[in-house]
Amino acid sequence: MIKNVFSCAILPFFCIFAISYGHAQGLPVVFGAVLETGSGLLEGDNYGNGIVRITPFAGVWLNGIGFARLGINTNNKKEIYSNGATEEVKRFDISMQIGFSAIGPERPYIAASYVRNKAYYPSSDAAWNEWGAGIGHRFMFSPLAAIIIEAEHRWITKHYDRDKGSDISGRRLQINFGLVAQPF
């Protein structure tokens, strides 16, 4: 009962207070999403090109210094095989990225990222980490919004592939296109 009272009454009040306090203090809170695409080792040991995921995020952007953002992505995929069998795969990814602009505002920045991936299969589950390093640039098109373009090299840690019955690891080139908005 106490848990429901907290989530229904106190938590929304706290969120509204935090947002209004952040606006009053001029905190550079940003929201957005990135379309992540790449080549190299992709999901399912696919070495082709393609959209990997669209990740919505929230974070802080200090103009001329850098940024930090946190993104969460979930998706489901249902496969129907030629013999009529079906299999549903669920994914849950959490991504964290930090960036540093050494040469000032509206200049390219250096970024580092970490992604924790989890795939839930009917017969077993898999989890792995991705580490990345790269460069990016933010193109402002209004005082409250910008387009971001990033290129990263990602390292995929060793994890067990249930289909092949072996450990998989690798790396890939990751390209991110996104939109970021500072609503205050």
C-alpha positions, 0 to 999 in steps of 0.5 A: 500500500505504501509503495502505491502511495509513493508512486501515485502521489509523491513521485509525480510531485517530485518529478514536477518539482525537479523539472521546475527547479531545473528550469529555474536554475537553467540546467541544460537538460536535453531529450532526444533520440538517435538512429544507430546504424553500423557495419560489422558484427550486428545482432545475430552474428550478421555482418551486413549493414542495417539499422541496429536500433533507435534509442530515445535518451535524456541527459545534460548538455553543457555547451562548450564543455560536453554532455552525458546522456542515458538511453533505453531501448526495448523491442520484440521480434517474432520469427516464423520458420518454414516448418511453422514454428515461431520464436519471439526474441525480446531485447532490452538495451541501456546505453550511456554516453559522455562527450567532451568538447576540447575546442569549444562550443559548436565544435566537434566533440570526443565521445565514449559510450557503454551499452548493456544489451540483453536478449531474452530467447525462449530457450535461453538468454544472452547478455553482452557489453559494447564499449565505444569511442568516437567523434561527433558534432552537434548542428544547431538549427534553433536555440532549443534543438539540434541535429547530432551526427556521431561515428564510433568504433564499438567493441563487443565483449565475448558472449555465448551465442545459443544458436551456434553454441559458441562464444561470439565477440567482435567490433563494428563501426557505428554511425548515429544520427539524432535529434536533441531538444532542450525544452527549457 
